[in-house]
Amino acid sequence: MENTYNLIVFACLKWGYSAADLAGVSRLKYTSAVKIIKVRCTGRVGAKLILYSIRSGADGVMIVGWRPNECQFKNGNFTAERHVELANRILESRGFGNQRINMYWLSGGDAGKFVESVEDAYKKLEKAGPSLLNLEDEERKVEKKQVITTPAEWFL
């Protein structure tokens, strides 16, 4: 049986999500294991939220924002890039690898590039393998949901 990997996409409301929407309207095909969450600005997707996504069962996270120097909030995409780098360093230090979180910069008309980005992120997940958190037994998953901890406490 082939593994399917859960990929969470945080997409900039104005351009990243527009590219994803255009890909859907254009009936471009990509994996169905993608869950798209639109955010006002990718700069607001902090390392804690990224790590929480991994902790909650995602095998990987993809951030899709504006191209460099085109962000309507001036530096939101650069802030997101720093958060991605921090989260990748934390995951690497914990033995999860550094291929699970990826940043892509697109414009609203880049439907084809959005699909290519999803495929690229998914290939990186296939190379990294399933998240160690998703390989736990069912008792551990129930126990994990009952314990309330912040993402930073869990990873640090």
C-alpha positions as CSV (number, residue, x, y, z in Angstrom):
1,M,0.0,0.0,0.0
2,E,1.3,3.4,-0.9
3,N,1.7,6.0,1.8
4,T,-0.2,9.2,1.6
5,Y,1.2,12.2,3.4
6,N,-0.8,15.0,4.9
7,L,0.3,18.4,3.6
8,I,-1.0,21.6,5.2
9,V,-0.8,24.7,3.0
10,F,-0.9,28.1,4.6
11,A,-1.7,30.4,1.7
12,C,-1.6,34.2,1.5
13,L,-5.2,35.4,1.1
14,K,-4.4,37.7,-1.8
15,W,-2.0,35.8,-4.0
16,G,-1.2,32.3,-2.6
17,Y,-4.8,31.4,-2.2
18,S,-5.7,33.0,-5.5
19,A,-3.1,30.7,-7.2
20,A,-4.6,27.7,-5.5
21,D,-8.1,28.8,-6.4
22,L,-7.1,29.3,-10.0
23,A,-5.6,25.8,-10.1
24,G,-8.9,24.4,-8.9
25,V,-11.0,26.4,-11.4
26,S,-8.6,25.4,-14.2
27,R,-9.0,21.7,-13.1
28,L,-5.3,21.2,-12.6
29,K,-4.5,18.0,-10.8
30,Y,-2.5,17.6,-7.6
31,T,-2.6,15.3,-4.7
32,S,-5.8,15.3,-2.6
33,A,-3.8,15.0,0.7
34,V,-3.4,18.8,0.6
35,K,-5.4,21.0,3.1
36,I,-5.3,24.7,2.2
37,I,-5.7,27.3,4.9
38,K,-5.9,30.9,3.8
39,V,-4.3,33.5,6.0
40,R,-4.3,37.2,5.8
41,C,-0.5,37.4,5.6
42,T,2.0,34.5,5.7
43,G,4.1,36.6,8.0
44,R,1.5,35.8,10.7
45,V,2.2,32.1,10.4
46,G,4.6,31.7,13.2
47,A,7.0,28.9,14.0
48,K,4.6,27.8,16.8
49,L,1.7,27.4,14.4
50,I,3.9,25.5,11.9
51,L,5.1,23.1,14.7
52,Y,1.6,22.7,16.0
53,S,0.5,21.6,12.5
54,I,3.2,18.9,12.5
55,R,2.3,17.9,16.1
56,S,-1.4,17.6,15.1
57,G,-0.7,15.1,12.4
58,A,0.5,16.9,9.3
59,D,3.5,15.2,7.7
60,G,4.5,18.6,6.1
61,V,3.7,22.2,5.9
62,M,3.9,24.5,2.9
63,I,3.8,28.3,3.1
64,V,2.7,30.1,-0.1
65,G,3.0,33.9,-0.2
66,W,3.8,36.8,-2.5
67,R,6.9,37.1,-4.5
68,P,9.8,38.9,-2.8
69,N,9.4,42.7,-2.5
70,E,5.7,42.5,-3.7
71,C,4.0,41.8,-0.3
72,Q,1.3,44.3,0.4
73,F,2.4,44.3,4.1
74,K,6.0,45.1,3.0
75,N,7.9,42.3,4.7
76,G,5.4,39.6,5.5
77,N,6.9,37.0,3.1
78,F,10.4,37.6,4.6
79,T,9.0,37.2,8.1
80,A,7.4,33.9,7.0
81,E,10.7,32.8,5.6
82,R,12.4,33.3,9.0
83,H,9.6,31.4,10.7
84,V,10.1,28.5,8.2
85,E,13.8,28.4,8.8
86,L,13.4,28.4,12.6
87,A,10.8,25.6,12.5
88,N,13.0,23.6,10.2
89,R,16.0,24.0,12.6
90,I,13.8,22.8,15.5
91,L,12.5,19.8,13.6
92,E,16.0,18.9,12.4
93,S,17.3,19.1,16.0
94,R,14.5,16.7,17.1
95,G,15.2,14.1,14.3
96,F,12.4,14.9,12.0
97,G,14.6,16.2,9.1
98,N,14.5,19.6,7.5
99,Q,12.4,18.8,4.4
100,R,9.0,18.9,6.0
101,I,8.4,22.7,5.9
102,N,8.8,24.6,2.6
103,M,8.2,28.2,1.5
104,Y,7.1,29.1,-2.0
105,W,6.5,32.6,-3.5
106,L,3.9,32.9,-6.2
107,S,1.5,35.4,-7.7
108,G,-2.2,35.0,-8.1
109,G,-1.9,33.9,-11.7
110,D,0.6,31.2,-11.1
111,A,-1.8,28.2,-11.0
112,G,0.7,26.0,-12.8
113,K,3.5,27.0,-10.5
114,F,1.2,26.3,-7.5
115,V,0.7,22.7,-8.7
116,E,4.4,22.3,-9.3
117,S,5.1,23.7,-5.8
118,V,2.7,21.2,-4.2
119,E,4.3,18.3,-6.2
120,D,7.8,19.5,-5.1
121,A,6.7,19.7,-1.4
122,Y,5.1,16.3,-1.7
123,K,8.2,14.7,-3.2
124,K,10.2,16.1,-0.4
125,L,7.8,14.5,2.1
126,E,8.1,11.1,0.2
127,K,11.8,11.4,0.6
128,A,11.6,12.3,4.3
129,G,9.0,9.6,5.0
130,P,6.0,9.7,7.3
131,S,6.1,11.9,10.4
132,L,7.3,9.9,13.4
133,L,4.2,11.3,15.3
134,N,1.9,9.5,12.8
135,L,3.5,6.2,13.4
136,E,2.5,6.0,17.1
137,D,0.0,3.5,18.3
138,E,-3.7,4.4,18.8
139,E,-3.4,4.6,22.6
140,R,-0.6,7.2,22.4
141,K,-2.7,9.3,19.9
142,V,-5.6,9.5,22.4
143,E,-3.2,10.3,25.2
144,K,-1.6,13.0,23.1
145,K,-4.9,14.7,22.5
146,Q,-5.8,14.7,26.2
147,V,-2.6,16.4,27.3
148,I,-2.7,20.2,26.8
149,T,0.6,21.6,26.0
150,T,1.7,24.5,23.8
151,P,3.7,23.6,20.6
152,A,6.8,25.3,21.9
153,E,6.8,23.2,25.1
154,W,6.5,20.0,23.2
155,F,9.3,20.8,20.8
156,L,11.7,22.6,23.1
